[in-house]
Amino acid sequence: MAISTQLKRRTFFAAGLGLLAAPAILREKAEAAAIGESRNMDVTPLPEINQFKLGSYKFTAVRDGINISEKPYETYGTNQDPETVKALLTANFLPADKLLNGYTPALVDTGSDVILVDTGFGESGRARGSGKLVQGLKAAGYSADDVTIVALTHLHGDHIGGLMENGAPAFRNARYVIGQAEYDFWSNKSREGTPAEASHKAVLANVAPLAEKTTFIKDGDSVAPGITAMLAAGHSPGHMVFHVESEGKRLVLTGDTANHYILSLLRPDWEVRFDMDKAQAAATRRKVFDMIATEKIAFLGYHMPFPAVGFVEKQDGGYRFVPKTYQFDI
């Protein structure tokens, strides 16, 4: 029994060393597992966040949610044989029949502004386990009222759903920055009776009420000091990417320019079902990621593997995604 007790104590001590920095709610759960005690393990999971520095700016990436879908070849590589799409996934250690899609809004704290780029699903997604942005911001030490600017890459539902909460602006102290071409397209009454009608209605409900507090921008305009917009159309008519620069460090928020780190980056010319102009979207992918690869710039892609930040290098006619590790910590 002495040996058993000693081992148990050693196990507990070793577990404790790795838990010193953990939140108390997780530490209690792990300690119970380490000593074999049975306790109530029904713990509400904390929202997933990742914080890092870019020059003097502080970034917070929040995982708004995830979605698992089947038959990836019906969404990506729609101009390819399904077996070709499956083979590429398998070669990259991914399931051939299922796909996980994440959603990552980002907060940029410049010291003078707190800028939110895209807003996730909001209350409409919570029944499906999404809409975690505000909860994630709280975990990072921010409230919705701290946000001074909301900048939108484009106006699809998973980017604008968090703008309103219970019929009122979720970020009541913020002004808004939206591409003029994007807003003009989705708010136009001619979208009624077309496949774009659902998105048109979502823009009328979530974006149009904020128009008086919105700055409508075009290619090359400033979002805030150090942050510049670039038109990157194709996925949607006025899709934007945002260049961020601080103290010589650079990062591009690429939105939905590429939506999968293998299927969109390694094969940028493959057609994607939800790209509205597929040829233009492919050309934009090459333009944006050629720049990122050539200039060795970091990027944050809304649907990249969380925390959605990394680099790319040219490979095999496309781009290899290299996730961030400790580059921003030293």
Summary of the structure (lengths in Angstrom):
residues: 330
radius of gyration: 21.6
end to end distance: 47.6
largest distance: 79.6
contacts: 1096
relative contact order: 0.13
helix: 32%
strand: 27%
